[in-house]
Amino acid sequence: MSQDTMCKDVELEMSKKITRFDTKALVGAVLLGVVFVLVQQIAHRIDAVINPASVIVGGVTWATFTGLVVLLFRQPAGIITAEIQAFIALATGLSPLAPFFIPANGLGSLAYSLVSWKLSMDKWSHHLLAQIVTNVLGNICVSIGLYVILKLPIPVIIVASGITTLAGVVGGTILTKVIYDNIVKSGVLR
């Protein structure tokens, strides 16, 4: 059996499941949650220097981690990883919007799960659709925070959220597809 055939078999087997409760998935979720925290701490500081109104680097890394964890470990691992990052962001004061990361991360992870459960995730369009749904839903939650906590005007919120969503969709789609395909090809998932 060729490497490509084995990769397709692994992808097909994983795409049919929405949940995984094995130790590998749950421990992997916690470990990736810690890595996610570290990456987001750095990404948000880079964004604060570049443009505090739009979370571009943080948006791309959030979208990428959300997609990868769901594709690799399914649920509840996706929510575990997402919420570890959200609660640490809240505890460390990463952003005044951190309370809104809790629903954004959880709903974003669930959205990616639903799309990846219904689609094979072997095409660019599948990853693009998953990222669109995930980023729009997550950024709606953060937009509410921009309005409630920062009291920003609606036009500013629309522009800032639009930039963050676009960056997350484009960057997240590319990085998630490339990284996931390489992980599958490596054979680590077997």
C-alpha positions as CSV (number, residue, x, y, z in Angstrom):
1,M,0.0,0.0,0.0
2,S,1.5,3.4,-1.0
3,Q,2.1,6.3,1.4
4,D,-0.6,8.3,-0.3
5,T,-3.2,5.5,0.0
6,M,-2.4,5.1,3.7
7,C,-2.7,8.9,4.3
8,K,-6.1,8.9,2.5
9,D,-7.2,6.0,4.7
10,V,-6.1,7.8,7.9
11,E,-7.9,11.1,6.8
12,L,-11.1,9.2,5.8
13,E,-11.2,7.3,9.1
14,M,-10.6,10.6,11.1
15,S,-13.1,12.6,9.1
16,K,-16.0,10.3,10.0
17,K,-15.6,11.0,13.7
18,I,-16.6,14.1,15.6
19,T,-15.4,12.9,19.0
20,R,-12.3,11.1,20.4
21,F,-12.0,10.2,24.1
22,D,-8.7,8.3,23.9
23,T,-5.7,9.3,26.1
24,K,-3.7,10.4,23.1
25,A,-6.3,12.9,22.1
26,L,-6.9,14.3,25.6
27,V,-3.2,14.6,26.6
28,G,-2.5,16.0,23.1
29,A,-5.2,18.6,23.7
30,V,-3.7,19.7,27.0
31,L,-0.2,19.9,25.6
32,L,-1.4,21.8,22.5
33,G,-3.3,24.1,24.9
34,V,-0.1,25.0,26.6
35,V,1.6,25.7,23.3
36,F,-1.4,27.6,22.1
37,V,-1.2,29.8,25.2
38,L,2.5,30.6,24.6
39,V,2.0,31.3,20.9
40,Q,-1.0,33.6,21.6
41,Q,0.9,35.5,24.3
42,I,3.6,36.3,21.8
43,A,1.2,36.9,18.9
44,H,-1.0,39.4,20.8
45,R,2.1,41.4,21.8
46,I,3.2,41.5,18.2
47,D,-0.3,42.7,17.2
48,A,-0.2,45.4,19.9
49,V,2.9,46.8,18.3
50,I,1.6,46.5,14.7
51,N,-2.0,47.6,15.1
52,P,-3.8,47.2,18.4
53,A,-7.3,47.5,16.8
54,S,-6.9,44.4,14.6
55,V,-5.6,41.1,15.8
56,I,-3.8,39.9,12.7
57,V,-1.0,37.6,13.9
58,G,-3.2,36.4,16.9
59,G,-6.1,35.8,14.5
60,V,-4.0,33.7,12.2
61,T,-2.5,31.6,15.0
62,W,-5.9,31.2,16.7
63,A,-7.5,30.0,13.4
64,T,-4.6,27.6,12.7
65,F,-4.6,26.1,16.2
66,T,-8.4,25.8,16.3
67,G,-8.3,23.9,13.0
68,L,-5.3,21.7,13.7
69,V,-6.5,20.5,17.1
70,V,-10.0,19.7,15.8
71,L,-8.5,17.8,12.8
72,L,-5.9,15.9,14.9
73,F,-7.8,15.2,18.1
74,R,-11.5,16.0,17.5
75,Q,-13.8,16.9,20.4
76,P,-13.7,17.4,23.4
77,A,-10.0,18.0,22.7
78,G,-10.8,21.0,20.5
79,I,-12.7,22.7,23.3
80,I,-10.1,21.7,26.0
81,T,-7.3,23.3,24.0
82,A,-9.4,26.4,23.1
83,E,-10.6,27.0,26.6
84,I,-7.1,26.5,28.2
85,Q,-6.0,29.3,26.0
86,A,-9.0,31.5,26.8
87,F,-8.8,31.0,30.6
88,I,-5.0,31.6,30.7
89,A,-5.6,34.8,28.6
90,L,-8.2,35.9,31.1
91,A,-5.9,35.0,34.1
92,T,-2.9,36.8,32.6
93,G,-4.7,39.9,31.4
94,L,-3.7,39.2,27.9
95,S,-6.4,41.4,26.6
96,P,-9.4,43.4,28.0
97,L,-11.4,41.2,25.6
98,A,-10.3,38.0,27.2
99,P,-13.7,37.2,28.7
100,F,-15.0,37.0,25.2
101,F,-12.3,34.6,24.2
102,I,-14.2,31.9,26.2
103,P,-17.3,31.8,24.0
104,A,-15.2,32.7,20.8
105,N,-12.8,29.8,21.3
106,G,-15.5,27.2,22.3
107,L,-17.9,28.1,19.5
108,G,-15.1,28.4,17.0
109,S,-13.9,24.9,17.8
110,L,-17.4,23.5,17.6
111,A,-17.9,25.2,14.3
112,Y,-14.7,23.8,12.8
113,S,-15.7,20.3,14.1
114,L,-19.1,20.4,12.4
115,V,-17.7,21.4,9.1
116,S,-14.8,18.9,9.3
117,W,-17.3,16.2,10.3
118,K,-19.5,16.8,7.3
119,L,-16.6,17.3,4.7
120,S,-13.6,15.1,3.9
121,M,-11.2,18.0,4.5
122,D,-9.0,16.8,1.6
123,K,-9.7,19.9,-0.5
124,W,-8.6,23.5,-0.1
125,S,-12.3,24.5,-0.3
126,H,-13.2,22.4,2.7
127,H,-10.5,24.0,4.8
128,L,-11.6,27.5,3.5
129,L,-15.2,26.8,4.5
130,A,-14.3,25.6,7.9
131,Q,-12.1,28.6,8.5
132,I,-14.8,31.0,7.3
133,V,-17.4,29.6,9.6
134,T,-15.0,29.4,12.5
135,N,-13.5,32.9,12.1
136,V,-16.9,34.6,11.5
137,L,-18.4,33.0,14.6
138,G,-15.4,33.7,16.8
139,N,-15.0,37.3,15.7
140,I,-18.7,37.9,16.3
141,C,-18.1,37.0,20.0
142,V,-15.0,39.3,20.1
143,S,-16.9,42.1,18.3
144,I,-19.5,42.0,21.1
145,G,-16.5,42.5,23.5
146,L,-15.3,45.4,21.4
147,Y,-18.7,47.1,21.8
148,V,-19.4,46.2,25.5
149,I,-15.9,46.6,27.0
150,L,-14.1,49.0,24.8
151,K,-17.2,51.0,23.7
152,L,-15.9,51.2,20.2
153,P,-18.2,52.6,17.5
154,I,-19.9,50.1,15.3
155,P,-18.1,51.1,12.1
156,V,-14.7,50.7,13.8
157,I,-15.8,47.3,15.1
158,I,-16.8,46.2,11.6
159,V,-13.5,47.2,10.1
160,A,-11.4,45.8,12.9
161,S,-13.3,42.5,13.0
162,G,-13.3,42.3,9.2
163,I,-9.5,42.6,9.0
164,T,-9.1,40.0,11.8
165,T,-11.6,37.6,10.1
166,L,-10.0,38.0,6.7
167,A,-6.5,37.4,8.1
168,G,-7.7,34.4,10.1
169,V,-9.5,32.9,7.2
170,V,-6.6,33.3,4.7
171,G,-3.8,32.5,7.1
172,G,-5.6,29.8,8.9
173,T,-6.7,28.0,5.8
174,I,-3.2,28.0,4.3
175,L,-1.4,27.0,7.5
176,T,-3.9,24.5,8.7
177,K,-4.1,22.6,5.3
178,V,-0.3,22.6,4.8
179,I,0.5,21.6,8.4
180,Y,-2.3,19.0,8.6
181,D,-1.4,17.4,5.3
182,N,2.3,17.1,6.4
183,I,1.3,15.6,9.7
184,V,-0.9,13.0,7.9
185,K,1.9,12.2,5.4
186,S,4.5,11.8,8.3
187,G,2.5,8.9,9.6
188,V,2.4,10.2,13.2
189,L,-1.4,9.7,13.3
190,R,-1.2,6.0,12.8
